[in-house]
Amino acid sequence: MFFATRTDSTATDLLYRYDSLAHFHKVNIDRGEGCGELKASEVEEHYIHYEALGKAILNSTSFGAESSLRTVVLIDEIDKAPRDLPNDILSTIERMEFEVPELKSAQHDDSAKGERPIWKKKAT
């Protein structure tokens, strides 16, 4: 996997993108139809798009899988990144986990239903 660093890149850019506009649009359309809130797994499926490092961490996890995959992530032009980016990335790699705050509120509703927590991604 490949990630090209920009001068405004953050560690989150390497992990995931959240399509807030599409989510906002869906919520407003559903409000008129009387539909309830989306589950965390539905938000993840439709509005969270994992990037290079996020995919690598998820590939190394084994949520129910028998084996994990090794992935190489090439981070190009890291010298152009903000000063804190390399440390933030190293911290994430060391822990092999990251949070997706956009899934937190939906997760509270799902935890009562017995669904696995997905707002915090961690390699096992």
C-alpha positions in Angstrom: 0.0 0.0 0.0 1.1 3.5 -0.7 0.5 6.9 1.0 1.8 10.2 -0.3 2.4 12.6 2.5 1.4 16.3 2.1 2.3 19.3 4.2 -1.1 19.2 6.0 -1.2 15.4 6.5 -2.1 14.0 9.9 -1.8 10.5 11.4 -5.5 10.1 10.9 -5.1 10.6 7.1 -3.0 7.4 7.1 -5.7 5.5 9.0 -9.1 6.3 7.7 -11.3 8.8 5.9 -14.8 9.6 7.2 -17.4 10.8 4.7 -19.3 13.1 6.9 -21.1 14.8 4.1 -22.7 11.6 2.9 -23.5 10.5 6.4 -25.2 13.9 7.1 -27.1 13.6 3.9 -28.3 10.1 4.7 -29.4 11.1 8.2 -31.4 14.1 6.9 -33.1 11.9 4.2 -33.9 9.2 6.7 -35.3 11.7 9.3 -38.1 12.5 6.8 -38.9 8.8 6.4 -38.9 8.0 10.1 -35.9 5.7 10.1 -33.8 5.2 13.2 -30.1 5.8 13.7 -27.5 3.6 11.9 -25.6 1.0 13.9 -21.9 1.4 14.3 -21.3 -1.4 11.8 -23.4 0.3 9.2 -21.6 3.6 9.7 -18.3 1.8 9.3 -19.5 0.0 6.2 -20.9 3.1 4.4 -19.0 6.1 5.7 -15.6 5.0 7.0 -12.9 4.3 4.3 -9.7 2.8 5.7 -6.4 4.1 4.3 -3.0 2.4 4.0 -1.9 2.2 7.6 -5.4 1.6 8.8 -5.8 -1.3 6.4 -2.5 -2.7 7.4 -3.5 -2.7 11.1 -6.9 -4.2 10.3 -5.2 -6.9 8.2 -3.0 -7.8 11.1 -5.9 -8.2 13.4 -7.7 -11.5 13.7 -11.3 -10.6 14.6 -12.6 -14.1 14.1 -10.0 -14.9 11.4 -7.7 -17.8 11.7 -4.7 -16.0 10.4 -3.6 -12.4 10.0 -1.9 -10.8 7.0 1.4 -8.9 6.9 1.2 -5.7 4.9 3.9 -3.2 3.9 3.0 0.5 3.9 5.2 2.9 1.9 5.0 6.4 3.2 6.5 8.8 0.6 7.7 12.3 1.3 7.4 12.0 5.1 10.0 14.8 5.4 7.3 17.2 4.0 4.8 16.2 6.8 4.2 18.3 9.9 6.7 17.8 12.7 4.5 15.5 14.9 3.4 13.1 12.1 6.3 10.6 12.4 5.9 10.4 16.2 2.1 9.9 15.9 2.6 7.2 13.3 5.2 5.4 15.4 2.9 5.6 18.4 0.0 4.0 16.4 2.3 1.3 15.0 3.7 0.5 18.5 0.2 0.0 19.9 -1.2 -1.5 16.7 -4.5 0.1 17.4 -6.4 3.3 16.6 -9.7 4.9 17.5 -12.4 5.9 15.1 -14.3 8.6 17.1 -17.1 8.8 14.6 -18.1 5.3 15.6 -18.1 5.9 19.3 -21.6 7.2 19.7 -23.1 4.5 17.5 -21.2 1.9 19.4 -22.9 2.8 22.7 -26.2 1.8 21.2 -24.8 -1.5 19.7 -23.0 -2.7 22.9 -26.4 -3.3 24.5 -27.2 -5.6 21.6 -24.1 -7.7 22.0 -22.2 -6.5 18.9 -18.4 -6.4 19.0 -16.8 -3.1 19.6 -15.5 -1.5 16.4 -14.7 2.0 17.3 -11.3 0.9 18.5 -9.2 -1.1 16.1 -6.5 -3.2 17.7 -4.3 -6.0 16.6 -4.6 -9.1 18.7 
